[in-house]
Amino acid sequence: MQETYNFLLDNYIAHRGFHNSENPENTIGAFNLAIEKGYAIELDVQLLKDGTVVVVHDNKLSRLCGVDKYISNCNLEDLQDLYVLNSSYQIPTLKQVLEFVDGKVPLLIEIKNTLKVGDLESKTYELLKDYTGNYAVQSFNPFSLEWFKKNAPNVLRGQLSSFFKGEDLSFIKKTLLKKLRLNKVSNPHFISYNAENLPNRYCNKCKLPILAWTIRSQEEYLKVIKFVDNIIFEGFEPKI
């Protein structure tokens, strides 16, 4: 186990990189800006049809690239002519991002998997296991984290959660996830919770470090920071 949580708690965490109109979310440009500012980087990973791990949030390409196609139905070659939000940047692979960041700042990697657990997790860890920089993983899916608990126990794990207002989930799933009842499955080292739902007794009972997401203003930051150990932010720069 990594000996300290300091890398996760001492650097503000830029949500999908420190992105702007010219350097969109989850691109090398946004990650470069985060490195220049000294911020840790939160990013999302998904699996292409050909088994490539790519760094992208949405499960469809429509918002980012104007293509009505699911990420899981694409091969890497399908992305070669696509650019993110009309910028000069393409959707990067996790391998490319790891080579670019190269330990300069910590990484917080969200495992975006609502389907069968195993392929995305194993292929992600295959890329991470020899990475020498600081990193942690997080996921809404406790069974993704369980995979890391069983197969890569030295990797710091974070349970993502929220009150899931408006989400298309059953009442039972919402309740279990909201109340962190499946922590016995994921056995997380930290909690990453929706700032709109903080503080709450579910986080407090865990007695684990808490990250708040996603903070979008100094006002929101000042409101929540007293209840948490660090923030995931975008659209501004936090000031103490």
Residue frames as qw, qx, qy, qz and C-alpha x, y, z in Angstrom:
[[0.000, 0.887, 0.462, 0.000, 0.00, 0.00, 0.00],
 [0.311, 0.614, -0.071, 0.722, 1.21, 3.50, -0.76],
 [0.444, -0.211, -0.603, 0.629, 2.34, 4.88, 2.59],
 [0.021, -0.362, -0.284, 0.887, 0.56, 8.22, 2.45],
 [0.299, 0.726, 0.618, 0.047, -2.58, 9.88, 1.21],
 [0.187, -0.637, 0.003, 0.748, -0.74, 13.19, 0.90],
 [0.135, -0.077, 0.602, 0.783, -0.59, 13.17, -2.89],
 [0.068, -0.525, -0.786, -0.318, -4.37, 12.75, -2.99],
 [0.270, -0.804, -0.491, 0.199, -5.14, 15.41, -0.41],
 [0.382, -0.578, 0.021, 0.721, -2.46, 18.09, -0.83],
 [0.094, -0.096, 0.499, 0.856, -3.05, 18.97, -4.50],
 [0.556, 0.415, 0.246, -0.677, -6.35, 20.40, -5.70],
 [0.469, 0.086, 0.836, 0.271, -7.69, 18.02, -8.35],
 [0.281, 0.368, -0.275, -0.843, -8.56, 19.42, -11.79],
 [0.688, 0.292, 0.587, -0.310, -11.72, 17.75, -13.13],
 [0.779, 0.509, 0.327, 0.166, -10.84, 16.19, -16.50],
 [0.575, 0.141, 0.085, 0.802, -7.73, 18.36, -16.48],
 [0.056, -0.594, -0.200, 0.777, -7.59, 22.16, -16.30],
 [0.390, 0.382, 0.689, 0.477, -9.72, 22.54, -19.41],
 [0.169, 0.581, 0.093, -0.791, -10.90, 25.51, -21.44],
 [0.693, 0.604, 0.144, -0.367, -12.29, 26.12, -24.93],
 [0.457, 0.706, -0.523, -0.139, -8.93, 25.57, -26.65],
 [0.186, 0.315, -0.908, 0.205, -7.91, 22.69, -24.39],
 [0.716, -0.287, -0.234, -0.591, -11.06, 20.61, -23.86],
 [0.728, -0.427, 0.416, -0.339, -11.76, 18.14, -21.09],
 [0.876, -0.124, 0.464, 0.051, -9.72, 14.93, -20.93],
 [0.722, 0.662, -0.064, 0.191, -7.25, 16.03, -23.61],
 [0.745, -0.007, -0.142, 0.651, -3.48, 16.34, -23.54],
 [0.129, 0.575, 0.020, 0.807, -3.94, 20.12, -23.69],
 [0.568, -0.691, -0.085, -0.438, -6.04, 20.17, -20.52],
 [0.897, -0.343, -0.130, 0.247, -3.62, 17.84, -18.75],
 [0.586, 0.295, -0.093, 0.749, -0.68, 20.02, -19.76],
 [0.150, -0.681, 0.006, -0.716, -2.36, 23.09, -18.25],
 [0.786, -0.588, -0.105, -0.158, -3.00, 21.18, -15.01],
 [0.846, -0.068, -0.126, 0.513, 0.67, 20.20, -14.87],
 [0.317, 0.501, -0.050, 0.804, 1.73, 23.81, -15.43],
 [0.401, -0.667, 0.007, -0.628, -0.52, 24.90, -12.55],
 [0.065, 0.317, -0.837, 0.440, 0.59, 22.06, -10.27],
 [0.718, -0.094, 0.221, -0.654, -2.86, 20.51, -9.99],
 [0.388, -0.031, 0.921, 0.008, -3.57, 16.81, -9.70],
 [0.389, 0.156, -0.521, -0.744, -5.60, 15.44, -12.61],
 [0.607, 0.179, 0.687, -0.358, -8.92, 13.61, -12.52],
 [0.337, 0.323, -0.612, -0.638, -9.65, 11.68, -15.70],
 [0.818, 0.104, 0.348, -0.445, -12.06, 9.04, -16.99],
 [0.005, -0.347, 0.868, 0.355, -11.25, 5.75, -18.69],
 [0.823, 0.249, 0.254, -0.443, -13.38, 3.53, -20.92],
 [0.512, -0.186, 0.784, 0.299, -12.73, 0.54, -23.14],
 [0.458, 0.441, -0.389, -0.666, -12.95, 0.51, -26.92],
 [0.938, 0.165, 0.017, -0.304, -14.23, -2.48, -28.88],
 [0.752, 0.464, -0.433, 0.180, -10.65, -3.46, -29.75],
 [0.810, -0.383, -0.317, 0.311, -9.59, -3.45, -26.09],
 [0.386, 0.360, -0.164, 0.834, -7.82, -0.07, -26.06],
 [0.311, -0.683, -0.500, 0.432, -8.25, 1.97, -22.89],
 [0.238, 0.533, 0.200, 0.787, -9.11, 5.56, -23.80],
 [0.177, -0.314, -0.458, 0.813, -9.51, 8.70, -21.72],
 [0.224, -0.293, -0.412, -0.833, -13.03, 10.02, -22.24],
 [0.280, 0.018, 0.606, -0.744, -16.05, 10.75, -20.06],
 [0.687, 0.231, 0.064, -0.686, -19.15, 10.30, -22.23],
 [0.608, -0.019, 0.791, 0.061, -20.18, 6.86, -23.41],
 [0.597, 0.652, 0.439, 0.162, -21.23, 8.36, -26.76],
 [0.505, -0.041, 0.211, 0.836, -19.22, 10.57, -29.11],
 [0.152, 0.773, 0.514, 0.339, -22.07, 12.95, -29.96],
 [0.247, -0.951, -0.118, 0.141, -21.31, 15.80, -27.52],
 [0.510, -0.625, 0.342, 0.482, -17.55, 15.73, -27.87],
 [0.302, -0.240, 0.677, 0.627, -17.07, 14.83, -31.53],
 [0.503, 0.385, -0.085, -0.769, -20.46, 15.19, -33.22],
 [0.405, 0.175, -0.843, -0.309, -20.67, 11.48, -34.04],
 [0.763, -0.238, 0.139, -0.585, -23.66, 9.38, -33.00],
 [0.792, 0.182, -0.582, 0.044, -21.71, 6.32, -31.91],
 [0.760, -0.642, 0.068, -0.079, -21.00, 4.59, -28.62],
 [0.066, -0.764, 0.642, -0.027, -17.41, 4.44, -27.41],
 [0.637, -0.224, 0.731, -0.099, -17.78, 0.71, -26.77],
 [0.797, 0.474, 0.374, -0.024, -18.60, 0.15, -30.45],
 [0.353, 0.896, -0.266, -0.036, -15.49, 1.99, -31.71],
 [0.884, -0.024, -0.014, 0.466, -12.01, 0.75, -32.51],
 [0.400, -0.602, 0.065, 0.688, -9.01, 3.02, -32.08],
 [0.307, 0.082, 0.539, 0.780, -8.83, 3.62, -35.82],
 [0.003, -0.737, -0.625, -0.256, -12.40, 4.99, -35.73],
 [0.308, -0.869, -0.213, 0.324, -11.18, 7.87, -33.55],
 [0.618, -0.116, 0.229, 0.743, -8.21, 8.88, -35.69],
 [0.176, 0.396, 0.366, 0.824, -10.07, 11.56, -37.65],
 [0.348, -0.792, -0.465, -0.188, -12.12, 12.91, -34.74],
 [0.284, 0.292, -0.334, 0.850, -11.29, 16.02, -32.72],
 [0.279, -0.524, -0.709, 0.380, -12.70, 16.98, -29.33],
 [0.019, -0.848, -0.380, 0.368, -15.08, 19.97, -29.33],
 [0.502, 0.835, 0.102, 0.201, -13.60, 21.40, -32.54],
 [0.356, -0.839, 0.365, 0.188, -10.15, 21.71, -30.96],
 [0.467, 0.633, -0.610, -0.097, -6.82, 20.44, -32.25],
 [0.228, -0.366, 0.856, -0.285, -6.91, 17.56, -29.74],
 [0.662, -0.029, -0.649, -0.373, -8.09, 13.99, -30.17],
 [0.836, -0.467, 0.074, -0.277, -9.33, 11.50, -27.59],
 [0.153, 0.635, -0.747, 0.122, -6.11, 10.14, -26.05],
 [0.824, -0.122, -0.554, 0.006, -5.37, 6.60, -24.97],
 [0.666, -0.745, 0.051, -0.006, -4.50, 6.02, -21.33],
 [0.842, -0.048, 0.115, 0.526, -1.05, 4.89, -22.48],
 [0.368, 0.606, 0.104, 0.698, -0.49, 8.27, -24.16],
 [0.349, -0.852, -0.037, -0.389, -1.64, 10.15, -21.07],
 [0.828, -0.523, 0.059, 0.196, 0.61, 8.19, -18.73],
 [0.728, 0.165, 0.124, 0.654, 3.59, 8.80, -20.99],
 [0.144, 0.725, 0.114, 0.664, 2.77, 12.51, -21.16],
 [0.509, -0.814, 0.002, -0.281, 2.12, 13.11, -17.44],
 [0.706, 0.323, -0.491, 0.395, 5.06, 10.89, -16.45],
 [0.617, -0.391, -0.515, 0.448, 4.61, 11.38, -12.71],
 [0.194, 0.353, -0.066, 0.913, 4.67, 15.19, -12.82],
 [0.437, -0.243, 0.264, -0.825, 1.37, 15.43, -10.92],
 [0.331, 0.047, 0.903, -0.269, -0.88, 12.84, -9.25],
 [0.374, -0.056, -0.629, -0.679, -3.65, 11.14, -11.22],
 [0.462, 0.121, 0.682, -0.554, -7.14, 10.23, -10.04],
 [0.202, 0.109, -0.788, -0.572, -8.55, 7.75, -12.55],
 [0.646, 0.107, 0.384, -0.650, -12.29, 7.13, -12.72],
 [0.118, -0.013, 0.959, 0.258, -13.14, 3.64, -13.92],
 [0.534, 0.213, 0.035, -0.818, -16.32, 4.18, -15.95],
 [0.247, 0.060, -0.939, -0.230, -17.84, 0.73, -16.07],
 [0.618, -0.040, 0.313, -0.720, -21.52, -0.09, -15.70],
 [0.840, 0.221, -0.379, -0.320, -21.22, -3.40, -17.54],
 [0.963, -0.147, -0.189, 0.126, -19.34, -6.62, -16.86],
 [0.317, -0.871, 0.374, 0.019, -16.43, -6.06, -14.51],
 [0.869, -0.186, 0.368, 0.272, -13.00, -7.34, -15.47],
 [0.692, 0.465, 0.253, 0.491, -11.87, -6.25, -18.93],
 [0.109, 0.899, -0.022, 0.425, -11.61, -2.49, -18.34],
 [0.587, -0.776, 0.222, -0.064, -10.16, -2.95, -14.89],
 [0.868, -0.184, 0.314, 0.337, -7.51, -5.48, -15.94],
 [0.612, 0.541, 0.201, 0.540, -6.46, -3.55, -19.04],
 [0.100, -0.936, 0.065, -0.330, -6.26, -0.32, -17.04],
 [0.682, -0.667, 0.295, 0.057, -4.12, -1.94, -14.36],
 [0.867, 0.164, 0.233, 0.409, -1.89, -3.53, -16.98],
 [0.377, 0.735, 0.028, 0.563, -0.98, 0.02, -18.04],
 [0.325, -0.862, 0.128, -0.367, -0.72, 1.33, -14.48],
 [0.911, -0.393, -0.049, 0.117, 1.26, -1.42, -12.77],
 [0.740, 0.009, 0.016, 0.672, 4.65, -0.15, -13.96],
 [0.090, 0.828, 0.116, 0.541, 3.73, 3.54, -13.79],
 [0.561, -0.066, -0.476, 0.675, 6.00, 5.24, -11.27],
 [0.117, -0.365, 0.060, -0.922, 3.90, 8.35, -10.62],
 [0.192, 0.143, 0.736, -0.633, 1.31, 8.70, -7.86],
 [0.423, -0.126, -0.512, -0.737, -2.21, 7.61, -8.76],
 [0.345, 0.118, 0.792, -0.490, -5.48, 6.32, -7.34],
 [0.165, -0.243, -0.769, -0.567, -8.62, 4.89, -8.90],
 [0.332, 0.189, 0.530, -0.757, -12.24, 5.68, -8.17],
 [0.200, -0.168, -0.797, -0.544, -15.58, 4.42, -9.45],
 [0.599, -0.171, 0.110, -0.774, -19.31, 4.58, -8.84],
 [0.881, 0.022, -0.402, -0.248, -19.30, 0.83, -9.38],
 [0.554, -0.637, 0.496, -0.205, -18.27, -0.92, -6.15],
 [0.953, 0.042, 0.294, 0.062, -17.61, -4.11, -8.08],
 [0.589, 0.717, -0.193, 0.320, -14.99, -2.35, -10.20],
 [0.155, -0.764, 0.493, -0.386, -13.26, -1.38, -6.98],
 [0.872, -0.281, 0.369, -0.157, -13.67, -4.92, -5.69],
 [0.882, 0.424, -0.059, 0.195, -11.68, -6.07, -8.72],
 [0.286, 0.734, -0.413, 0.458, -8.80, -3.81, -7.66],
 [0.589, -0.586, 0.415, -0.370, -9.15, -4.96, -4.05],
 [0.955, -0.063, 0.286, -0.037, -8.67, -8.57, -5.15],
 [0.849, 0.394, 0.127, 0.330, -6.19, -8.13, -8.00],
 [0.433, 0.494, -0.155, 0.738, -4.26, -4.94, -7.19],
 [0.508, -0.723, -0.451, 0.131, -4.69, -4.32, -3.46],
 [0.506, -0.302, -0.079, 0.804, -1.84, -1.80, -3.33],
 [0.087, 0.380, 0.357, 0.849, -3.78, 0.66, -5.50],
 [0.119, 0.228, 0.478, -0.840, -5.69, 3.31, -3.54],
 [0.046, -0.438, -0.809, -0.390, -9.44, 2.94, -4.18],
 [0.154, 0.120, 0.276, -0.941, -12.13, 5.61, -3.91],
 [0.144, 0.505, 0.851, 0.019, -15.88, 5.04, -3.80],
 [0.089, -0.115, -0.223, -0.964, -17.75, 7.65, -5.84],
 [0.055, -0.525, -0.842, 0.110, -21.26, 8.47, -4.71],
 [0.158, -0.162, -0.143, -0.963, -24.13, 10.94, -4.72],
 [0.459, 0.225, 0.599, -0.616, -27.81, 11.17, -3.83],
 [0.197, 0.103, 0.853, 0.472, -28.40, 10.34, -7.53],
 [0.343, 0.575, 0.399, -0.627, -31.27, 12.78, -7.93],
 [0.561, 0.642, -0.117, -0.508, -32.82, 12.31, -11.38],
 [0.037, 0.440, -0.863, -0.245, -30.63, 9.32, -12.20],
 [0.811, 0.074, -0.330, -0.478, -32.19, 6.29, -13.90],
 [0.230, 0.232, -0.901, 0.286, -31.54, 3.86, -11.06],
 [0.575, -0.469, -0.644, -0.186, -33.86, 1.68, -9.03],
 [0.455, -0.793, 0.083, -0.397, -34.76, 2.81, -5.52],
 [0.914, -0.374, 0.058, 0.148, -32.76, -0.05, -4.03],
 [0.738, 0.280, 0.003, 0.613, -29.63, 0.76, -6.05],
 [0.046, 0.770, -0.045, 0.635, -29.90, 4.47, -5.21],
 [0.654, -0.712, 0.063, -0.247, -30.28, 3.69, -1.53],
 [0.928, -0.197, 0.048, 0.314, -27.37, 1.25, -1.37],
 [0.611, 0.392, 0.023, 0.688, -25.04, 3.56, -3.29],
 [0.122, -0.809, -0.019, -0.575, -26.15, 6.79, -1.62],
 [0.678, -0.687, 0.141, -0.220, -25.71, 5.34, 1.86],
 [0.208, 0.660, -0.717, 0.085, -22.39, 3.70, 0.93],
 [0.853, -0.236, 0.342, -0.317, -23.78, 0.33, 1.97],
 [0.946, 0.308, -0.044, 0.092, -21.65, -1.47, -0.63],
 [0.033, 0.835, -0.520, 0.175, -18.41, -0.24, 0.90],
 [0.732, -0.345, 0.579, -0.099, -18.13, -3.73, 2.35],
 [0.867, 0.405, 0.257, 0.135, -17.68, -4.85, -1.27],
 [0.499, 0.790, -0.109, 0.339, -15.34, -2.11, -2.47],
 [0.734, -0.504, -0.127, 0.437, -13.52, -1.57, 0.86],
 [0.406, 0.805, 0.025, 0.432, -12.44, 1.93, -0.26],
 [0.579, -0.142, -0.276, 0.754, -9.55, 3.97, 1.09],
 [0.014, 0.229, 0.121, -0.966, -11.41, 7.24, 0.47],
 [0.302, 0.653, 0.684, -0.125, -14.84, 8.57, -0.50],
 [0.106, -0.038, 0.327, 0.938, -15.52, 10.90, -3.43],
 [0.102, 0.595, 0.765, -0.224, -18.98, 12.45, -2.96],
 [0.147, 0.671, 0.424, 0.590, -21.17, 14.95, -4.79],
 [0.203, 0.054, -0.333, 0.919, -20.60, 18.34, -3.16],
 [0.412, -0.344, -0.242, -0.808, -24.30, 19.18, -3.46],
 [0.800, -0.376, -0.410, -0.224, -25.00, 16.39, -0.96],
 [0.627, -0.034, -0.494, 0.602, -22.38, 17.31, 1.63],
 [0.044, -0.341, 0.906, -0.246, -22.10, 17.12, 4.55],
 [0.804, -0.164, -0.285, -0.496, -23.98, 13.91, 5.27],
 [0.683, -0.492, 0.472, -0.262, -24.00, 11.20, 7.90],
 [0.976, 0.209, 0.053, 0.026, -23.11, 8.45, 5.43],
 [0.555, 0.633, -0.340, 0.419, -19.69, 9.94, 4.73],
 [0.259, -0.706, 0.443, -0.488, -19.13, 10.86, 8.35],
 [0.901, -0.280, 0.253, -0.216, -19.75, 7.28, 9.49],
 [0.897, 0.377, -0.160, 0.169, -17.05, 5.96, 7.15],
 [0.511, -0.788, 0.247, 0.240, -14.27, 7.87, 8.87],
 [0.736, 0.149, 0.372, 0.546, -12.31, 8.00, 5.61],
 [0.144, -0.332, 0.197, 0.911, -10.81, 10.93, 3.67],
 [0.415, 0.689, 0.577, -0.143, -13.52, 12.69, 1.65],
 [0.204, -0.064, 0.405, 0.889, -13.16, 14.37, -1.74],
 [0.359, 0.633, 0.458, -0.510, -15.95, 16.67, -2.96],
 [0.224, 0.039, 0.641, 0.733, -16.95, 16.92, -6.63],
 [0.592, 0.284, 0.145, 0.741, -17.39, 18.96, -8.74],
 [0.207, -0.735, -0.250, 0.595, -16.68, 22.44, -7.33],
 [0.469, 0.565, 0.419, 0.534, -17.25, 25.22, -9.88],
 [0.018, 0.852, 0.030, 0.522, -16.75, 28.46, -7.95],
 [0.239, 0.321, -0.588, 0.703, -14.84, 29.97, -5.04],
 [0.544, -0.311, 0.193, -0.755, -18.15, 30.33, -3.21],
 [0.935, -0.072, -0.257, -0.233, -18.86, 26.60, -3.52],
 [0.645, 0.283, -0.565, 0.430, -15.29, 25.84, -2.45],
 [0.038, -0.362, 0.500, -0.786, -15.54, 27.92, 0.74],
 [0.732, -0.243, 0.030, -0.636, -18.90, 26.36, 1.56],
 [0.966, -0.018, -0.217, -0.142, -17.75, 22.74, 1.33],
 [0.523, 0.508, -0.587, 0.353, -14.06, 22.72, 2.24],
 [0.335, -0.494, 0.550, -0.585, -14.76, 22.69, 5.99],
 [0.871, -0.083, 0.290, -0.388, -16.42, 19.28, 5.60],
 [0.941, 0.333, -0.009, 0.061, -13.94, 17.55, 3.27],
 [0.700, -0.463, 0.293, 0.458, -10.26, 16.78, 2.79],
 [0.220, -0.255, 0.505, 0.795, -9.90, 17.93, -0.83],
 [0.544, 0.594, 0.269, -0.528, -11.89, 19.00, -3.87],
 [0.469, 0.200, 0.665, 0.546, -12.25, 18.11, -7.52],
 [0.119, 0.727, 0.198, -0.647, -12.86, 21.38, -9.38],
 [0.466, 0.323, 0.537, 0.625, -13.34, 23.00, -12.78],
 [0.127, 0.801, 0.424, 0.402, -13.95, 26.42, -14.30],
 [0.194, -0.933, 0.138, -0.268, -12.03, 28.48, -11.70],
 [0.570, 0.301, -0.607, 0.464, -8.91, 28.33, -9.54],
 [0.633, -0.666, -0.393, 0.031, -9.46, 27.69, -5.81],
 [0.184, 0.608, -0.365, 0.680, -8.00, 30.22, -3.39],
 [0.490, -0.278, -0.714, 0.415, -7.40, 29.44, 0.28]]
